[in-house]
Amino acid sequence: MLDIQSIDAERLEIFVGKAMSDLTAGYTGVMVSLGAKLGLYRTMAGAGPLSSKEVAKRAECAERYVREWLNAQAAGGYLAYHAASDTYELLPEQAAVLADGDSPYYIPVAWNVPASLWADEEKAIMAIRDGSGVPWGEHDRRMSCGSAGFFRNGYKANLVANWLPTLDGVVDRLSQGIVVADVGCGHGHSTRLMAKAFPKSRFYGFDTHAASIAEAREYADVAGVLDRTHFSLSNATTYPDHQYDLICFFDVLHDLGDPVAAARHAAKVLAPGGMVMLVEPFAHDHTADNLTATGQLYYSASTVICCAHAISEGGTMVLGAQAGEARLADVFRKAGFTHFRRAAETPFNMIFEARR
C-alpha cells in the first residue's frame, strides 16, 4: 500500500495538474477533429468575431451543440472569446493550425492517430504482455490516414524547397532525370511531391500496406504524375533492382524489423554514384536529452506503432522512433556505407545522406 505520509504535497499538486492537463488534451483532440470535419474552423477563418448562432448557421449545425463546442475551444485557447459582445474569433495564427488544410502547421488530421491507438488498445496490451508484434496493416484504418495526413504538409513545406537542396548534387541530377525509390511510401505524398517538381525523373514507391498503395495511385492520378510514378507492394529488402540514383526512407527505417538488411538492399540496388536520403524523427543519442514534449510524443508512438511493427517483422534490431544519429549511422556502417552525414534538421526531423 502507498504510504500517504511519504507524499510531498506540493509535488503531488503539481503532478496532478500535469496529469489533468494531459487528460484535457485528449478531450480537446476530439473537439479539434469535430471542428475540422464539421467545417467549423473553415467557417470562422477570416470572418472576424461571430456569435454562436452565426457560426452554427454558416456551418449548418445545431446552435446548442456549437455553443458548447465554442466554449470548450475558447477555454483551451483554440479560439478567442470576446466577452463584451459574446462572440468568438478564430485568429490568423489559430487558422493556420486548424483551418488551412494546406498549411505546414495544420494538425486536425493528426488526431486520427491517437483515435486509432484507442481502437487498437487490446492489441497493444496483448503485444506488450507476450512480446508479439502488431503489423502496420492491422491497425485501425485511421492510423494510415492520420499518419499520412500529418506528414504530408511537412513534406510539402520542406522536401523540395529545403531538404533535397542540402544533399550533394541531388537537385541537379533530379532536374536532369534520374531513377528514384521511395521505400515505405505510404500514401505516396513524398513520391508525388518529387515527381511534380522533377518531371524528367522516374519514381518508384514501395510499401507493404495494400490500402496505402491504392491511395498513393489515386493521389498521383489527381496530381497528374501517374505516368512517371509507379507504386507497388514490396518490403524494404525485396523491392526490384532498377539501379536507383536516389533511394529515400521517409520516417520508415526505424519501423523495420531489420534496418541493416534494408540498408544492405539499398546498397545493392543503388546505381554507381547513387545516394540514400534518410529522414528520421529528431532525436539525440542519449535518453536523458530526449525527455521533452517532442520526445514524449515520439516515445509514445514508438511504444505502440514503431516498435510493434518492427517486432512483427522479426525484430532483429528494434530502433524505435528515438534512435538518434549514432545508431542510425551504425546501421549504414554495418550495411557497407562509407559516408553518412546529417544534411539538415528541423525540430521534428533529421535528414541524412548516405553513400557507399
Salt bridges, closest charged atoms under 4 A:
ASP8 OD2 - ARG11 NH1 3.76
ASP22 OD2 - LYS18 NZ 3.74
GLU63 OE2 - ARG67 NE 3.02
GLU68 OE1 - ARG64 NH1 2.64
GLU89 OE1 - HIS82 NE2 2.76
ASP102 OD1 - LYS156 NZ 3.61
ASP120 OD2 - HIS139 ND1 2.84
ASP140 OD1 - ARG142 NE 2.81
ASP168 OD2 - ARG355 NH2 3.76
ASP227 OD1 - ARG228 NH1 3.56
ASP245 OD1 - ARG173 NH2 3.05
ASP255 OD1 - HIS254 NE2 3.33
GLU280 OE1 - HIS254 ND1 2.94
GLU313 OE2 - HIS309 NE2 2.98
GLU325 OE1 - ARG342 NH2 2.70
ASP330 OD1 - ARG333 NH2 2.37
ASP330 OD2 - LYS334 NZ 3.19
GLU345 OE1 - ARG342 NH1 2.62
GLU353 OE2 - HIS339 NE2 2.79
GLU353 OE2 - ARG341 NE 3.13
